[in-house]
């Protein structure tokens, strides 16, 4: 140690070098303290309460998003299938009640039109009198029938067509 102190007092370059080494050592200690603090903060940021790190969490979210995309694709395919089925479903209804015979009281006869979105379907009519009740069915294509329609059947078809997509 004595040699160091003698050198320190006699040689200015050595003294300057010793001061620089001490300052660098002090800066090294400060940097180490800061690095340990940053590591602690990084661990807090990159790990959740369950101990999972951020990489695992992001991978799990990515997997979840892929599952949602797959499910969404299946839902869209099912929706298209349902829309195709719904186009053929009977969604428009027109009903009219009437009395075709003067000797029978009340509107016990009826005509009902059941149509899909494209105005295809059937019109069913019932004629009631005291002795019997008769039912007739006629196909409807694009709102028209190839069979002769009664006024009541035509009115039932008009009422059904007036409905917008079954509403």
SEMI-894684 format. One record per residue: residue number from 1; z, x, y of N, C-alpha, C in turn. Coordinates in pm, whole numbers. Atoms other than C-alpha are relative to their C-alpha. Layout:
<pts>
pt n->NUM, n.up->Z, n.east->X, n.north->Y, ca.up->Z, ca.east->X, ca.north->Y, c.up->Z, c.east->X, c.north->Y;
...
</pts>
This chain:
<pts>
pt n->1, n.up->0, n.east->82, n.north->-118, ca.up->0, ca.east->0, ca.north->0, c.up->0, c.east->87, c.north->126;
pt n->2, n.up->-7, n.east->-91, n.north->-113, ca.up->73, ca.east->292, ca.north->226, c.up->-137, c.east->54, c.north->35;
pt n->3, n.up->134, n.east->-50, n.north->-22, ca.up->-278, ca.east->424, ca.north->186, c.up->-81, c.east->-109, c.north->73;
pt n->4, n.up->71, n.east->111, n.north->-63, ca.up->-406, ca.east->83, ca.north->285, c.up->37, c.east->-10, c.north->147;
pt n->5, n.up->-45, n.east->11, n.north->-139, ca.up->-194, ca.east->75, ca.north->602, c.up->-50, c.east->120, c.north->83;
pt n->6, n.up->52, n.east->-115, n.north->-72, ca.up->-300, ca.east->428, ca.north->698, c.up->-148, c.east->-16, c.north->28;
pt n->7, n.up->144, n.east->22, n.north->-16, ca.up->-662, ca.east->347, ca.north->643, c.up->-22, c.east->-108, c.north->105;
pt n->8, n.up->12, n.east->112, n.north->-92, ca.up->-609, ca.east->26, ca.north->839, c.up->18, c.east->49, c.north->144;
pt n->9, n.up->-26, n.east->-46, n.north->-134, ca.up->-475, ca.east->208, ca.north->1139, c.up->-103, c.east->104, c.north->47;
pt n->10, n.up->91, n.east->-106, n.north->-39, ca.up->-724, ca.east->493, ca.north->1137, c.up->-146, c.east->-41, c.north->2;
pt n->11, n.up->142, n.east->34, n.north->11, ca.up->-1045, ca.east->327, ca.north->1048, c.up->-23, c.east->-141, c.north->50;
pt n->12, n.up->28, n.east->133, n.north->-58, ca.up->-1161, ca.east->39, ca.north->1266, c.up->-97, c.east->-80, c.north->-86;
pt n->13, n.up->97, n.east->70, n.north->85, ca.up->-1448, ca.east->-47, ca.north->1034, c.up->71, c.east->-60, c.north->-121;
pt n->14, n.up->-75, n.east->51, n.north->113, ca.up->-1209, ca.east->-80, ca.north->746, c.up->85, c.east->-118, c.north->42;
pt n->15, n.up->-81, n.east->109, n.north->-54, ca.up->-984, ca.east->-299, ca.north->961, c.up->-84, c.east->-126, c.north->19;
pt n->16, n.up->90, n.east->114, n.north->-22, ca.up->-1273, ca.east->-521, ca.north->1058, c.up->-42, c.east->-63, c.north->-132;
pt n->17, n.up->38, n.east->48, n.north->132, ca.up->-1383, ca.east->-548, ca.north->698, c.up->115, c.east->-76, c.north->-66;
pt n->18, n.up->-117, n.east->67, n.north->58, ca.up->-1031, ca.east->-645, ca.north->588, c.up->20, c.east->-137, c.north->65;
pt n->19, n.up->-14, n.east->129, n.north->-71, ca.up->-1016, ca.east->-920, ca.north->855, c.up->-106, c.east->-98, c.north->-49;
pt n->20, n.up->109, n.east->88, n.north->48, ca.up->-1353, ca.east->-1058, ca.north->741, c.up->30, c.east->-50, c.north->-140;
pt n->21, n.up->-34, n.east->40, n.north->137, ca.up->-1239, ca.east->-1061, ca.north->377, c.up->110, c.east->-105, c.north->2;
pt n->22, n.up->-110, n.east->98, n.north->-9, ca.up->-920, ca.east->-1248, ca.north->472, c.up->-51, c.east->-134, c.north->51;
pt n->23, n.up->58, n.east->126, n.north->-53, ca.up->-1115, ca.east->-1504, ca.north->675, c.up->-83, c.east->-68, c.north->-107;
pt n->24, n.up->82, n.east->57, n.north->108, ca.up->-1361, ca.east->-1554, ca.north->388, c.up->87, c.east->-58, c.north->-111;
pt n->25, n.up->-92, n.east->51, n.north->102, ca.up->-1072, ca.east->-1592, ca.north->144, c.up->62, c.east->-131, c.north->45;
pt n->26, n.up->-57, n.east->123, n.north->-56, ca.up->-916, ca.east->-1854, ca.north->372, c.up->-104, c.east->-113, c.north->-4;
pt n->27, n.up->107, n.east->100, n.north->7, ca.up->-1253, ca.east->-2039, ca.north->395, c.up->-23, c.east->-46, c.north->-144;
pt n->28, n.up->15, n.east->34, n.north->141, ca.up->-1280, ca.east->-2023, ca.north->16, c.up->108, c.east->-98, c.north->-44;
pt n->29, n.up->-110, n.east->91, n.north->34, ca.up->-940, ca.east->-2189, ca.north->-20, c.up->-24, c.east->-139, c.north->59;
pt n->30, n.up->28, n.east->129, n.north->-65, ca.up->-1035, ca.east->-2462, ca.north->229, c.up->-111, c.east->-75, c.north->-74;
pt n->31, n.up->111, n.east->61, n.north->74, ca.up->-1363, ca.east->-2527, ca.north->43, c.up->46, c.east->-53, c.north->-136;
pt n->32, n.up->-52, n.east->46, n.north->130, ca.up->-1181, ca.east->-2548, ca.north->-292, c.up->81, c.east->-128, c.north->16;
pt n->33, n.up->-80, n.east->122, n.north->-25, ca.up->-937, ca.east->-2806, ca.north->-151, c.up->-92, c.east->-118, c.north->29;
pt n->34, n.up->95, n.east->108, n.north->-33, ca.up->-1227, ca.east->-3009, ca.north->-9, c.up->-78, c.east->-44, c.north->-124;
pt n->35, n.up->76, n.east->32, n.north->123, ca.up->-1420, ca.east->-2991, ca.north->-340, c.up->87, c.east->-85, c.north->-93;
pt n->36, n.up->-87, n.east->79, n.north->86, ca.up->-1119, ca.east->-3118, ca.north->-536, c.up->18, c.east->-142, c.north->56;
pt n->37, n.up->-11, n.east->133, n.north->-63, ca.up->-1079, ca.east->-3405, ca.north->-286, c.up->-126, c.east->-83, c.north->-21;
pt n->38, n.up->127, n.east->71, n.north->21, ca.up->-1448, ca.east->-3496, ca.north->-313, c.up->-17, c.east->-41, c.north->-146;
pt n->39, n.up->8, n.east->35, n.north->141, ca.up->-1430, ca.east->-3485, ca.north->-694, c.up->85, c.east->-124, c.north->-30;
pt n->40, n.up->-88, n.east->114, n.north->20, ca.up->-1140, ca.east->-3728, ca.north->-683, c.up->-64, c.east->-128, c.north->54;
pt n->41, n.up->69, n.east->115, n.north->-59, ca.up->-1332, ca.east->-3963, ca.north->-449, c.up->-122, c.east->-40, c.north->-83;
pt n->42, n.up->117, n.east->27, n.north->83, ca.up->-1646, ca.east->-3934, ca.north->-663, c.up->39, c.east->-72, c.north->-128;
pt n->43, n.up->-47, n.east->66, n.north->121, ca.up->-1451, ca.east->-4030, ca.north->-972, c.up->39, c.east->-145, c.north->30;
pt n->44, n.up->-34, n.east->138, n.north->-38, ca.up->-1315, ca.east->-4337, ca.north->-790, c.up->-125, c.east->-86, c.north->19;
pt n->45, n.up->123, n.east->75, n.north->-28, ca.up->-1668, ca.east->-4439, ca.north->-685, c.up->-80, c.east->-23, c.north->-129;
pt n->46, n.up->87, n.east->9, n.north->117, ca.up->-1839, ca.east->-4372, ca.north->-1017, c.up->65, c.east->-61, c.north->-123;
pt n->47, n.up->-66, n.east->64, n.north->114, ca.up->-1583, ca.east->-4535, ca.north->-1248, c.up->61, c.east->-133, c.north->48;
pt n->48, n.up->-60, n.east->128, n.north->-38, ca.up->-1482, ca.east->-4902, ca.north->-1240, c.up->140, c.east->-10, c.north->-59;
pt n->49, n.up->-138, n.east->19, n.north->45, ca.up->-1144, ca.east->-5048, ca.north->-1332, c.up->12, c.east->12, c.north->-152;
pt n->50, n.up->-3, n.east->-7, n.north->146, ca.up->-1237, ca.east->-5058, ca.north->-1702, c.up->-25, c.east->142, c.north->-50;
pt n->51, n.up->24, n.east->-137, n.north->39, ca.up->-1307, ca.east->-4685, ca.north->-1702, c.up->-146, c.east->32, c.north->-29;
pt n->52, n.up->142, n.east->-25, n.north->23, ca.up->-1684, ca.east->-4725, ca.north->-1734, c.up->-57, c.east->75, c.north->120;
pt n->53, n.up->59, n.east->-72, n.north->-112, ca.up->-1888, ca.east->-4484, ca.north->-1529, c.up->-120, c.east->-79, c.north->54;
pt n->54, n.up->105, n.east->74, n.north->-69, ca.up->-2159, ca.east->-4597, ca.north->-1291, c.up->-132, c.east->0, c.north->-79;
pt n->55, n.up->123, n.east->-5, n.north->79, ca.up->-2440, ca.east->-4485, ca.north->-1522, c.up->0, c.east->-108, c.north->-108;
pt n->56, n.up->-12, n.east->104, n.north->103, ca.up->-2315, ca.east->-4714, ca.north->-1799, c.up->-14, c.east->-138, c.north->62;
pt n->57, n.up->8, n.east->129, n.north->-69, ca.up->-2277, ca.east->-5001, ca.north->-1553, c.up->-145, c.east->-31, c.north->38;
pt n->58, n.up->139, n.east->21, n.north->-41, ca.up->-2631, ca.east->-4956, ca.north->-1419, c.up->-87, c.east->-28, c.north->-123;
pt n->59, n.up->76, n.east->25, n.north->123, ca.up->-2772, ca.east->-4936, ca.north->-1773, c.up->26, c.east->-141, c.north->-53;
pt n->60, n.up->-32, n.east->136, n.north->46, ca.up->-2589, ca.east->-5257, ca.north->-1864, c.up->-69, c.east->-103, c.north->89;
pt n->61, n.up->68, n.east->92, n.north->-91, ca.up->-2727, ca.east->-5431, ca.north->-1552, c.up->-150, c.east->-3, c.north->-29;
pt n->62, n.up->143, n.east->-7, n.north->32, ca.up->-3077, ca.east->-5312, ca.north->-1640, c.up->-29, c.east->-79, c.north->-127;
pt n->63, n.up->16, n.east->76, n.north->125, ca.up->-3038, ca.east->-5451, ca.north->-1994, c.up->11, c.east->-150, c.north->28;
pt n->64, n.up->-19, n.east->142, n.north->-34, ca.up->-2910, ca.east->-5781, ca.north->-1851, c.up->-122, c.east->-55, c.north->73;
pt n->65, n.up->118, n.east->46, n.north->-74, ca.up->-3206, ca.east->-5804, ca.north->-1611, c.up->-119, c.east->-17, c.north->-94;
pt n->66, n.up->109, n.east->12, n.north->97, ca.up->-3450, ca.east->-5743, ca.north->-1896, c.up->17, c.east->-125, c.north->-86;
pt n->67, n.up->-26, n.east->122, n.north->77, ca.up->-3283, ca.east->-6021, ca.north->-2097, c.up->-33, c.east->-124, c.north->83;
pt n->68, n.up->30, n.east->114, n.north->-88, ca.up->-3309, ca.east->-6256, ca.north->-1798, c.up->-151, c.east->-18, c.north->14;
pt n->69, n.up->146, n.east->8, n.north->-11, ca.up->-3679, ca.east->-6172, ca.north->-1758, c.up->-60, c.east->-60, c.north->-127;
pt n->70, n.up->50, n.east->52, n.north->128, ca.up->-3739, ca.east->-6241, ca.north->-2127, c.up->29, c.east->-149, c.north->-11;
pt n->71, n.up->-38, n.east->141, n.north->5, ca.up->-3550, ca.east->-6570, ca.north->-2108, c.up->-83, c.east->-82, c.north->98;
pt n->72, n.up->81, n.east->70, n.north->-100, ca.up->-3737, ca.east->-6668, ca.north->-1793, c.up->-142, c.east->-22, c.north->-52;
pt n->73, n.up->134, n.east->15, n.north->58, ca.up->-4069, ca.east->-6605, ca.north->-1968, c.up->-4, c.east->-112, c.north->-103;
pt n->74, n.up->-8, n.east->106, n.north->101, ca.up->-3963, ca.east->-6828, ca.north->-2257, c.up->14, c.east->-137, c.north->66;
pt n->75, n.up->-18, n.east->126, n.north->-71, ca.up->-3852, ca.east->-7098, ca.north->-2014, c.up->-131, c.east->-45, c.north->62;
pt n->76, n.up->128, n.east->36, n.north->-61, ca.up->-4187, ca.east->-7087, ca.north->-1832, c.up->-98, c.east->-51, c.north->-105;
pt n->77, n.up->88, n.east->47, n.north->109, ca.up->-4374, ca.east->-7122, ca.north->-2163, c.up->41, c.east->-140, c.north->-43;
pt n->78, n.up->-49, n.east->133, n.north->37, ca.up->-4153, ca.east->-7416, ca.north->-2260, c.up->-33, c.east->-104, c.north->106;
pt n->79, n.up->31, n.east->92, n.north->-109, ca.up->-4207, ca.east->-7574, ca.north->-1919, c.up->-147, c.east->-40, c.north->-5;
pt n->80, n.up->143, n.east->33, n.north->9, ca.up->-4585, ca.east->-7552, ca.north->-1960, c.up->-25, c.east->-95, c.north->-116;
pt n->81, n.up->15, n.east->90, n.north->116, ca.up->-4558, ca.east->-7713, ca.north->-2306, c.up->50, c.east->-140, c.north->34;
pt n->82, n.up->-56, n.east->131, n.north->-39, ca.up->-4339, ca.east->-7990, ca.north->-2166, c.up->-93, c.east->-72, c.north->97;
pt n->83, n.up->94, n.east->62, n.north->-95, ca.up->-4583, ca.east->-8050, ca.north->-1880, c.up->-121, c.east->-57, c.north->-72;
pt n->84, n.up->113, n.east->51, n.north->77, ca.up->-4867, ca.east->-8087, ca.north->-2130, c.up->38, c.east->-129, c.north->-74;
pt n->85, n.up->-48, n.east->120, n.north->69, ca.up->-4661, ca.east->-8337, ca.north->-2329, c.up->18, c.east->-116, c.north->98;
pt n->86, n.up->-27, n.east->105, n.north->-99, ca.up->-4559, ca.east->-8528, ca.north->-2016, c.up->-128, c.east->-64, c.north->54;
pt n->87, n.up->125, n.east->58, n.north->-47, ca.up->-4921, ca.east->-8574, ca.north->-1913, c.up->-45, c.east->-113, c.north->-91;
pt n->88, n.up->41, n.east->103, n.north->96, ca.up->-4970, ca.east->-8784, ca.north->-2226, c.up->105, c.east->-110, c.north->-16;
pt n->89, n.up->-106, n.east->100, n.north->13, ca.up->-4640, ca.east->-8974, ca.north->-2198, c.up->-27, c.east->-121, c.north->88;
pt n->90, n.up->12, n.east->122, n.north->-80, ca.up->-4632, ca.east->-9330, ca.north->-2076, c.up->104, c.east->7, c.north->112;
pt n->91, n.up->-92, n.east->-18, n.north->-112, ca.up->-4485, ca.east->-9296, ca.north->-1730, c.up->-18, c.east->-105, c.north->110;
pt n->92, n.up->25, n.east->104, n.north->-100, ca.up->-4627, ca.east->-9591, ca.north->-1535, c.up->8, c.east->-135, c.north->-70;
pt n->93, n.up->-21, n.east->132, n.north->60, ca.up->-4523, ca.east->-9947, ca.north->-1606, c.up->-26, c.east->-106, c.north->106;
pt n->94, n.up->23, n.east->117, n.north->-86, ca.up->-4649, ca.east->-10269, ca.north->-1453, c.up->26, c.east->-125, c.north->-81;
pt n->95, n.up->-36, n.east->123, n.north->72, ca.up->-4504, ca.east->-10606, ca.north->-1555, c.up->-25, c.east->-119, c.north->90;
pt n->96, n.up->15, n.east->127, n.north->-72, ca.up->-4599, ca.east->-10956, ca.north->-1452, c.up->36, c.east->-111, c.north->-97;
pt n->97, n.up->-36, n.east->118, n.north->79, ca.up->-4448, ca.east->-11280, ca.north->-1580, c.up->-77, c.east->-118, c.north->58;
pt n->98, n.up->79, n.east->112, n.north->-48, ca.up->-4644, ca.east->-11602, ca.north->-1562, c.up->14, c.east->-118, c.north->-96;
pt n->99, n.up->-4, n.east->123, n.north->78, ca.up->-4677, ca.east->-11958, ca.north->-1692, c.up->-145, c.east->-48, c.north->-19;
pt n->100, n.up->140, n.east->36, n.north->19, ca.up->-5023, ca.east->-12017, ca.north->-1847, c.up->-22, c.east->-148, c.north->-35;
pt n->101, n.up->12, n.east->139, n.north->44, ca.up->-4951, ca.east->-12370, ca.north->-1969, c.up->92, c.east->-88, c.north->84;
pt n->102, n.up->-78, n.east->86, n.north->-88, ca.up->-4835, ca.east->-12653, ca.north->-1748, c.up->109, c.east->-76, c.north->-74;
pt n->103, n.up->-100, n.east->78, n.north->72, ca.up->-4641, ca.east->-12830, ca.north->-2027, c.up->125, c.east->80, c.north->-35;
pt n->104, n.up->-116, n.east->-84, n.north->29, ca.up->-4405, ca.east->-12532, ca.north->-2076, c.up->58, c.east->47, c.north->133;
pt n->105, n.up->-64, n.east->-41, n.north->-126, ca.up->-4154, ca.east->-12464, ca.north->-1799, c.up->39, c.east->147, c.north->-3;
pt n->106, n.up->-44, n.east->-138, n.north->-13, ca.up->-4067, ca.east->-12118, ca.north->-1675, c.up->-111, c.east->100, c.north->-26;
pt n->107, n.up->96, n.east->-109, n.north->17, ca.up->-4250, ca.east->-11787, ca.north->-1672, c.up->37, c.east->79, c.north->-126;
pt n->108, n.up->-38, n.east->-65, n.north->125, ca.up->-4200, ca.east->-11703, ca.north->-2039, c.up->-111, c.east->86, c.north->-58;
pt n->109, n.up->109, n.east->-88, n.north->41, ca.up->-4538, ca.east->-11536, ca.north->-2086, c.up->1, c.east->123, c.north->90;
pt n->110, n.up->0, n.east->-122, n.north->-81, ca.up->-4594, ca.east->-11182, ca.north->-1965, c.up->-120, c.east->87, c.north->-35;
pt n->111, n.up->96, n.east->-107, n.north->26, ca.up->-4837, ca.east->-10894, ca.north->-1936, c.up->69, c.east->128, c.north->47;
pt n->112, n.up->-63, n.east->-128, n.north->-33, ca.up->-4712, ca.east->-10535, ca.north->-1940, c.up->-103, c.east->111, c.north->-23;
pt n->113, n.up->92, n.east->-114, n.north->11, ca.up->-4924, ca.east->-10227, ca.north->-1874, c.up->85, c.east->127, c.north->-10;
pt n->114, n.up->-70, n.east->-127, n.north->23, ca.up->-4799, ca.east->-9891, ca.north->-2007, c.up->-105, c.east->111, c.north->8;
pt n->115, n.up->104, n.east->-101, n.north->-26, ca.up->-4998, ca.east->-9597, ca.north->-1867, c.up->61, c.east->139, c.north->14;
pt n->116, n.up->-41, n.east->-138, n.north->-24, ca.up->-4980, ca.east->-9217, ca.north->-1855, c.up->-47, c.east->42, c.north->139;
pt n->117, n.up->40, n.east->-52, n.north->-132, ca.up->-5055, ca.east->-8995, ca.north->-1553, c.up->-147, c.east->-22, c.north->31;
pt n->118, n.up->144, n.east->17, n.north->-18, ca.up->-5429, ca.east->-9034, ca.north->-1609, c.up->-44, c.east->-145, c.north->-11;
pt n->119, n.up->24, n.east->144, n.north->9, ca.up->-5402, ca.east->-9415, ca.north->-1624, c.up->-63, c.east->-39, c.north->-133;
pt n->120, n.up->41, n.east->36, n.north->135, ca.up->-5464, ca.east->-9422, ca.north->-1999, c.up->122, c.east->-60, c.north->-70;
pt n->121, n.up->-112, n.east->61, n.north->71, ca.up->-5254, ca.east->-9643, ca.north->-2223, c.up->-39, c.east->-132, c.north->-63;
pt n->122, n.up->19, n.east->130, n.north->63, ca.up->-5227, ca.east->-10004, ca.north->-2326, c.up->55, c.east->-109, c.north->92;
pt n->123, n.up->-56, n.east->118, n.north->-64, ca.up->-5179, ca.east->-10349, ca.north->-2179, c.up->32, c.east->-98, c.north->-112;
pt n->124, n.up->-46, n.east->97, n.north->101, ca.up->-4980, ca.east->-10595, ca.north->-2393, c.up->31, c.east->-129, c.north->72;
pt n->125, n.up->-29, n.east->129, n.north->-62, ca.up->-4973, ca.east->-10962, ca.north->-2312, c.up->53, c.east->-96, c.north->-107;
pt n->126, n.up->-59, n.east->101, n.north->86, ca.up->-4777, ca.east->-11249, ca.north->-2458, c.up->-25, c.east->-136, c.north->63;
pt n->127, n.up->22, n.east->137, n.north->-46, ca.up->-4878, ca.east->-11614, ca.north->-2429, c.up->95, c.east->-90, c.north->-79;
pt n->128, n.up->-102, n.east->82, n.north->64, ca.up->-4593, ca.east->-11849, ca.north->-2499, c.up->-30, c.east->-147, c.north->27;
pt n->129, n.up->-1, n.east->145, n.north->-15, ca.up->-4612, ca.east->-12224, ca.north->-2563, c.up->101, c.east->-57, c.north->-97;
pt n->130, n.up->-106, n.east->60, n.north->82, ca.up->-4390, ca.east->-12471, ca.north->-2747, c.up->-20, c.east->21, c.north->-150;
pt n->131, n.up->26, n.east->-13, n.north->143, ca.up->-4558, ca.east->-12428, ca.north->-3084, c.up->4, c.east->145, c.north->-49;
pt n->132, n.up->6, n.east->-139, n.north->47, ca.up->-4603, ca.east->-12048, ca.north->-3096, c.up->-4, c.east->97, c.north->117;
pt n->133, n.up->10, n.east->-108, n.north->-99, ca.up->-4619, ca.east->-11718, ca.north->-2917, c.up->-100, c.east->101, c.north->-54;
pt n->134, n.up->104, n.east->-94, n.north->45, ca.up->-4920, ca.east->-11489, ca.north->-2935, c.up->6, c.east->127, c.north->85;
pt n->135, n.up->2, n.east->-129, n.north->-68, ca.up->-4939, ca.east->-11120, ca.north->-2850, c.up->-138, c.east->62, c.north->-11;
pt n->136, n.up->130, n.east->-66, n.north->-2, ca.up->-5249, ca.east->-10926, ca.north->-2750, c.up->20, c.east->141, c.north->56;
pt n->137, n.up->-3, n.east->-137, n.north->-50, ca.up->-5295, ca.east->-10554, ca.north->-2701, c.up->-141, c.east->49, c.north->26;
pt n->138, n.up->132, n.east->-51, n.north->-37, ca.up->-5587, ca.east->-10388, ca.north->-2526, c.up->14, c.east->144, c.north->51;
pt n->139, n.up->-7, n.east->-140, n.north->-46, ca.up->-5651, ca.east->-10015, ca.north->-2476, c.up->-50, c.east->11, c.north->144;
pt n->140, n.up->39, n.east->-28, n.north->-139, ca.up->-5681, ca.east->-9881, ca.north->-2122, c.up->-38, c.east->147, c.north->9;
pt n->141, n.up->47, n.east->-137, n.north->-22, ca.up->-5884, ca.east->-9570, ca.north->-2035, c.up->-40, c.east->11, c.north->146;
pt n->142, n.up->25, n.east->-20, n.north->-144, ca.up->-5886, ca.east->-9444, ca.north->-1674, c.up->18, c.east->-128, c.north->80;
pt n->143, n.up->-30, n.east->122, n.north->-75, ca.up->-5739, ca.east->-9774, ca.north->-1556, c.up->-87, c.east->-118, c.north->-34;
pt n->144, n.up->92, n.east->109, n.north->37, ca.up->-6007, ca.east->-9990, ca.north->-1723, c.up->2, c.east->-21, c.north->-151;
pt n->145, n.up->7, n.east->31, n.north->142, ca.up->-6047, ca.east->-10166, ca.north->-2057, c.up->-142, c.east->-42, c.north->-35;
pt n->146, n.up->132, n.east->44, n.north->47, ca.up->-6359, ca.east->-10222, ca.north->-2261, c.up->4, c.east->-147, c.north->-42;
pt n->147, n.up->-17, n.east->141, n.north->34, ca.up->-6219, ca.east->-10569, ca.north->-2340, c.up->16, c.east->-82, c.north->127;
pt n->148, n.up->-18, n.east->92, n.north->-113, ca.up->-6215, ca.east->-10870, ca.north->-2110, c.up->150, c.east->-13, c.north->29;
pt n->149, n.up->-140, n.east->9, n.north->-39, ca.up->-5886, ca.east->-10874, ca.north->-1916, c.up->26, c.east->-131, c.north->73;
pt n->150, n.up->-40, n.east->118, n.north->-77, ca.up->-5704, ca.east->-11181, ca.north->-1791, c.up->42, c.east->46, c.north->140;
pt n->151, n.up->-44, n.east->-35, n.north->-136, ca.up->-5604, ca.east->-11194, ca.north->-1423, c.up->138, c.east->64, c.north->-3;
pt n->152, n.up->-137, n.east->-54, n.north->9, ca.up->-5242, ca.east->-11126, ca.north->-1520, c.up->0, c.east->141, c.north->-58;
pt n->153, n.up->10, n.east->-135, n.north->56, ca.up->-5336, ca.east->-10826, ca.north->-1734, c.up->-53, c.east->98, c.north->105;
pt n->154, n.up->53, n.east->-84, n.north->-108, ca.up->-5543, ca.east->-10687, ca.north->-1446, c.up->106, c.east->29, c.north->105;
pt n->155, n.up->-107, n.east->-19, n.north->-99, ca.up->-5249, ca.east->-10739, ca.north->-1209, c.up->107, c.east->97, c.north->-53;
pt n->156, n.up->-97, n.east->-92, n.north->59, ca.up->-5011, ca.east->-10559, ca.north->-1449, c.up->-52, c.east->144, c.north->6;
pt n->157, n.up->60, n.east->-134, n.north->-7, ca.up->-5253, ca.east->-10264, ca.north->-1463, c.up->4, c.east->52, c.north->143;
pt n->158, n.up->-5, n.east->-43, n.north->-141, ca.up->-5276, ca.east->-10255, ca.north->-1081, c.up->140, c.east->43, c.north->39;
pt n->159, n.up->-139, n.east->-36, n.north->-32, ca.up->-4896, ca.east->-10251, ca.north->-1053, c.up->38, c.east->134, c.north->-63;
pt n->160, n.up->-31, n.east->-127, n.north->66, ca.up->-4871, ca.east->-9967, ca.north->-1304, c.up->-69, c.east->116, c.north->71;
pt n->161, n.up->74, n.east->-107, n.north->-68, ca.up->-5140, ca.east->-9762, ca.north->-1128, c.up->62, c.east->28, c.north->137;
pt n->162, n.up->-61, n.east->-17, n.north->-133, ca.up->-4961, ca.east->-9820, ca.north->-796, c.up->121, c.east->92, c.north->-5;
pt n->163, n.up->-113, n.east->-94, n.north->12, ca.up->-4665, ca.east->-9622, ca.north->-930, c.up->-57, c.east->142, c.north->4;
pt n->164, n.up->46, n.east->-138, n.north->-11, ca.up->-4699, ca.east->-9253, ca.north->-845, c.up->73, c.east->85, c.north->-103;
pt n->165, n.up->-52, n.east->-87, n.north->106, ca.up->-4645, ca.east->-9042, ca.north->-1160, c.up->132, c.east->-50, c.north->-56;
pt n->166, n.up->-117, n.east->55, n.north->66, ca.up->-4389, ca.east->-9277, ca.north->-1302, c.up->118, c.east->-19, c.north->90;
pt n->167, n.up->-112, n.east->18, n.north->-92, ca.up->-4174, ca.east->-9305, ca.north->-988, c.up->3, c.east->-140, c.north->55;
</pts>
